[in-house]
Amino acid sequence: MRVFCFLFLVFVSLPVFANTQITSQIHDIDYGNMGDEILVFLKSGHVVKMQPSANKGLLDNPLLNKDHDEWLTLTLDENRYIKKVKISENPEPAVDPANFTSMYNKDSYVPTTVASMEVAQQYHREGRRNPKDSQCFNRAIVWSYEWWRKHSVKSNKILIFFTRTYIRRYDFEWWFHIAPYLHVMDGGKVVERAMDLKYTSRPTTFRKWTDIFMKNDVECPVITKYSEYADFPYTGECFLYRTNMYTYQPADLQMNEAWGYTKSSFNIEEVRAAYLEAFDITL
């Protein structure tokens, strides 16, 4: 989810990138130790910041509270520090309970095994692309949805969660990233390949995929519960989590663990929102 950009106009200065706006809800706030930057984790996946010496009005703003569930528009400077915050309208669709199944059993979801690496590469090539910056979960749901609609392929999703230790060490700008992955028949065995069309040119092993984002060549262990990451946010550097193609955001994983509910189909309102945000397409 890092943005790789090429400075092709040498006279473009950094202030051009200032005053970025993000609309999201607050997922959590990490105050760190005395003197540390304050990290604000947004449900969009962004990690934005406040200086502990920031103006008192900003630090005391009741909107900047992890227990506050309002949608906010945050204005950031070029270093991702919050400059302004205001209440915003909810841009995301409501969750339809009809799209959930109670007491979901992961073993009941059977992903498709793609016949060969050549077929997987075909799916990778045909996937929709857009050069704009967009949310990973929106790109991922569109790719999964289109492979299902066009080829009856039931893919999976892989999430990488970045720990607060890693985020602070490298000033990393995301706390999670998500992409589809496929089960592929290759050399007589079934292998898993990440299908992250934004950052890879072909179906990719999980390790090569995580290396794109990890700056310290570390291997990310696999977890089977969201709480294994959420309850130990400073442990290790990163974690991987496998889930089905209907998963949209980490909130879906929380719902499954807390109440035994998970999505059993695509939420079409989420799909519509994803097409619009990631690809500027109105369904």
Rosetta blueprint (number, residue, H / E / L):
1 M L
2 R L
3 V L
4 F L
5 C L
6 F L
7 L L
8 F L
9 L L
10 V L
11 F L
12 V L
13 S L
14 L H
15 P H
16 V H
17 F H
18 A L
19 N L
20 T E
21 Q E
22 I E
23 T E
24 S E
25 Q L
26 I E
27 H E
28 D E
29 I E
30 D E
31 Y L
32 G L
33 N L
34 M L
35 G L
36 D L
37 E L
38 I E
39 L E
40 V E
41 F E
42 L E
43 K L
44 S L
45 G L
46 H E
47 V E
48 V E
49 K E
50 M E
51 Q L
52 P L
53 S L
54 A L
55 N L
56 K H
57 G H
58 L H
59 L H
60 D L
61 N L
62 P L
63 L L
64 L L
65 N L
66 K L
67 D L
68 H L
69 D L
70 E L
71 W L
72 L E
73 T E
74 L E
75 T E
76 L E
77 D L
78 E L
79 N L
80 R L
81 Y E
82 I E
83 K E
84 K E
85 V E
86 K E
87 I E
88 S L
89 E L
90 N L
91 P L
92 E L
93 P L
94 A L
95 V L
96 D L
97 P H
98 A H
99 N H
100 F E
101 T E
102 S E
103 M L
104 Y L
105 N L
106 K H
107 D H
108 S H
109 Y L
110 V L
111 P L
112 T L
113 T E
114 V E
115 A L
116 S L
117 M H
118 E H
119 V H
120 A H
121 Q H
122 Q H
123 Y H
124 H H
125 R H
126 E H
127 G L
128 R L
129 R L
130 N L
131 P L
132 K L
133 D L
134 S L
135 Q L
136 C H
137 F H
138 N H
139 R H
140 A H
141 I H
142 V H
143 W H
144 S H
145 Y H
146 E H
147 W H
148 W H
149 R H
150 K H
151 H H
152 S L
153 V L
154 K L
155 S L
156 N E
157 K E
158 I E
159 L E
160 I E
161 F E
162 F E
163 T L
164 R H
165 T H
166 Y H
167 I H
168 R H
169 R H
170 Y H
171 D L
172 F L
173 E L
174 W E
175 W L
176 F E
177 H E
178 I E
179 A E
180 P E
181 Y E
182 L E
183 H E
184 V E
185 M E
186 D E
187 G L
188 G L
189 K E
190 V E
191 V E
192 E E
193 R E
194 A E
195 M L
196 D L
197 L L
198 K L
199 Y L
200 T L
201 S L
202 R L
203 P L
204 T E
205 T L
206 F H
207 R H
208 K H
209 W H
210 T H
211 D H
212 I H
213 F H
214 M L
215 K L
216 N L
217 D L
218 V L
219 E L
220 C L
221 P L
222 V E
223 I E
224 T L
225 K L
226 Y L
227 S H
228 E H
229 Y H
230 A H
231 D L
232 F L
233 P L
234 Y L
235 T L
236 G L
237 E L
238 C E
239 F E
240 L E
241 Y E
242 R E
243 T E
244 N E
245 M L
246 Y L
247 T L
248 Y L
249 Q L
250 P H
251 A H
252 D H
253 L H
254 Q H
255 M H
256 N H
257 E H
258 A H
259 W H
260 G L
261 Y E
262 T E
263 K E
264 S L
265 S L
266 F L
267 N L
268 I H
269 E H
270 E H
271 V H
272 R H
273 A H
274 A H
275 Y H
276 L H
277 E H
278 A H
279 F H
280 D L
281 I L
282 T L
283 L L
